[in-house]
Amino acid sequence: MSLNHEKFEKNIFRMGIWTAIVVSFGGLAQIVPLMFQAQVVQPLPEMKPITALELAGREVYVREGCYNCHSQMVRALRSETARYGHHSIAAESVWDHPFLWGSKRTGPDLARVGGRYSDDWHRVHLNNPRDVVPESNMPGFPWLSENLIDADDLAAKMGALRTLGTPYTDEDIAGAAASTQGKTEMDATIAYVQSLGRYAPKRQQATPAATVPTPPSSEPVTAPVDPAAPADPAAPAAEEARS
């Protein structure tokens, strides 16, 4: 028995129900398989949770809205991997609650920024970005150097994250207060930023070019000339300017 499509086109209520059913099946087909893929839900090898100090910095990062201008997701595009490094993978964010991939880049992506600059550079940059990047439109955050970390609240946050799957141990939680004692929000933010990309896959190195074997003769060897190549090749392009 065939169904007359006019029955659905003329009845908005019936059309809505069947549309919802079809969309639900499509969504399940996309989402459910991901829940059973080990490479999606498992962390990277040797990956460890961020420390108490880094977690405090992440809280400051979220509170100050840094994710509104900085993404933490390198897309699998040549232009991005050439600038930032290996593209982001799901296993890197398995313990992120909430995730901070972002959707806008007023400033550069930070997924691989850890270790690229010194702590002192970040300290100056957070106090007044234009001291190190004159064209920057990022606001300064000088008050971070004056605010101490709330260590008592931090232990409770680590316990909550453990219930969500982050493998913090009892020792990690118990030592949160001692490890952050006397530390400012500036110290914590710098520690968090320096942790970004710590376990990221390394960029593959280019295969070295083959060398021309030296003949037994003592006469110098000249490389063959490509007739299509210009006599004086242009210099390599300048490194892409940082945002």
C-alpha positions in Angstrom: 0.0 0.0 0.0 1.5 3.3 -1.1 1.1 6.5 0.8 -0.1 9.6 -0.9 2.4 12.4 -0.4 -0.4 15.0 -0.5 -1.6 13.8 2.9 1.6 15.0 4.4 2.0 18.2 2.3 -1.5 19.4 3.2 -1.3 18.6 6.9 1.3 20.7 8.7 1.0 18.7 12.0 1.6 15.4 10.2 4.4 16.8 8.1 6.1 18.1 11.3 5.9 14.8 13.0 7.5 12.9 10.1 10.1 15.6 9.6 11.1 15.2 13.3 11.3 11.4 12.9 13.5 11.6 9.9 15.8 14.2 11.4 16.1 12.1 14.6 17.2 9.1 12.7 19.8 11.1 10.8 21.1 12.6 14.1 21.3 9.1 15.7 23.2 7.8 12.7 25.8 10.6 13.1 26.1 10.6 16.9 25.7 7.1 18.2 28.7 5.6 16.3 31.0 8.3 17.8 30.1 7.0 21.3 31.6 3.6 20.5 34.8 4.7 18.8 37.7 4.2 21.1 39.9 6.8 19.3 37.4 9.5 20.0 36.7 8.9 23.7 40.2 7.8 24.8 42.9 10.3 25.7 46.2 10.5 23.9 49.0 8.2 25.1 51.0 9.7 28.1 48.3 12.4 28.4 47.7 13.6 32.0 45.1 16.0 33.4 46.2 19.6 33.8 47.6 20.6 37.2 45.7 22.5 39.9 47.5 25.7 38.9 46.7 25.2 35.2 43.1 24.4 36.0 42.9 27.7 38.0 44.3 29.5 34.9 41.7 27.8 32.7 39.0 29.1 35.0 40.4 32.6 34.6 40.6 32.1 30.8 36.9 31.3 30.7 35.9 34.0 33.2 37.6 36.7 31.2 36.1 35.5 27.9 39.3 34.7 26.2 37.6 32.0 24.1 35.5 34.7 22.4 38.6 36.0 20.5 40.9 33.0 20.5 40.0 29.5 19.2 41.7 26.3 20.3 41.1 24.2 17.3 43.5 23.9 14.4 41.6 22.8 11.3 43.0 20.3 8.8 43.9 22.9 6.3 47.3 23.4 4.9 47.4 27.1 5.7 46.6 26.3 9.4 48.9 23.4 9.9 51.7 25.3 8.3 51.2 28.1 10.8 50.1 26.4 14.0 51.2 22.7 13.7 49.3 19.4 13.6 45.6 19.7 13.3 43.5 19.3 16.4 42.1 15.8 17.2 39.2 14.9 19.5 41.4 12.9 22.0 43.1 16.2 23.0 39.8 17.6 24.4 38.5 14.4 26.0 38.8 16.0 29.5 37.8 19.6 28.6 34.7 20.6 30.5 33.6 22.8 28.8 35.5 22.6 25.6 37.1 25.8 24.3 37.3 25.2 20.6 35.8 28.6 19.9 34.2 29.9 16.7 36.0 33.2 16.1 39.6 34.4 15.7 40.0 38.0 16.5 43.4 36.9 17.8 45.4 33.8 16.7 44.5 30.2 17.6 46.1 29.1 20.9 45.8 25.3 20.6 49.6 25.0 20.0 50.9 28.1 21.8 52.4 26.3 24.8 56.1 26.8 24.9 56.3 29.2 21.9 56.9 32.2 24.2 58.5 32.6 27.6 56.5 33.2 30.8 57.9 36.7 30.9 56.6 37.4 27.4 53.1 36.3 28.4 53.2 38.3 31.6 54.0 41.5 29.7 51.5 40.6 27.0 48.7 40.1 29.5 49.4 43.3 31.4 49.5 45.4 28.2 49.5 43.6 24.9 50.8 46.6 22.9 54.1 46.4 24.8 55.0 43.3 22.7 52.5 43.5 19.8 52.0 47.2 18.9 49.1 46.6 16.5 47.2 44.4 19.0 43.6 45.3 19.9 43.5 42.9 22.8 42.7 44.5 26.2 45.1 44.3 29.1 44.4 42.3 32.3 46.7 43.9 34.9 44.4 43.0 37.8 45.3 39.3 37.4 48.6 40.1 39.1 46.8 41.3 42.2 44.2 38.5 42.6 45.2 35.4 44.5 43.8 32.0 43.6 40.9 30.6 45.6 42.5 27.3 46.5 39.5 26.0 48.5 37.2 26.4 45.6 39.8 24.8 43.3 39.7 21.4 45.2 36.0 21.3 44.8 36.2 21.9 41.1 38.8 19.1 40.7 36.4 16.7 42.5 33.6 17.7 40.2 35.8 17.1 37.1 36.7 13.7 38.4 33.0 12.7 38.4 32.9 13.7 34.7 35.8 11.4 33.9 39.0 13.4 34.5 41.4 11.1 36.3 42.4 13.3 39.2 43.6 11.3 42.2 42.9 11.9 45.8 46.5 13.2 46.1 45.9 15.7 43.3 42.8 17.1 45.0 44.3 17.1 48.5 47.4 18.9 47.2 45.6 21.6 45.2 45.7 24.2 48.0 49.4 23.7 48.7 50.5 23.7 45.1 48.7 27.0 44.4 49.5 28.8 47.7 50.6 32.4 47.1 50.0 32.1 43.4 48.2 34.9 41.5 45.7 34.6 38.7 48.4 35.9 36.4 50.6 32.9 37.3 47.8 30.5 36.8 46.8 31.9 33.4 50.3 31.8 32.1 50.6 28.2 33.4 47.4 27.2 31.5 48.5 28.9 28.3 51.8 27.2 28.4 50.1 23.8 28.8 48.2 24.1 25.5 49.4 21.7 22.9 51.6 19.8 25.4 50.5 16.4 24.1 49.7 17.4 20.5 50.9 15.1 17.7 54.2 16.3 16.3 54.4 17.7 12.8 56.0 15.2 10.4 59.4 16.3 9.2 60.0 16.6 5.5 62.1 13.9 3.9 65.6 15.2 3.1 66.4 15.6 -0.5 68.6 12.9 -2.1 72.3 14.0 -2.6 74.2 13.5 -5.9 77.0 10.9 -5.4 80.5 12.2 -6.0 82.2 10.6 -9.0 85.7 9.3 -8.8 87.0 12.2 -10.9 88.3 15.2 -9.0 86.5 17.6 -11.3 83.6 19.6 -9.6 80.1 18.4 -10.4 77.4 20.9 -11.4 73.7 20.2 -10.8 71.6 19.8 -14.0 69.8 23.0 -15.0 66.1 23.0 -15.6 65.5 25.0 -18.8 62.1 26.0 -17.5 63.5 27.5 -14.3 64.4 31.2 -14.1 68.0 32.1 -13.9 67.7 33.8 -10.5 64.9 32.2 -8.4 63.1 34.5 -6.1 63.9 34.3 -2.4 61.5 32.3 -0.2 58.4 34.1 0.9 58.6 35.9 4.2 57.2 34.2 7.2 53.6 34.8 7.7 53.0 37.8 10.0 51.6 36.9 13.4 48.1 38.2 14.1 
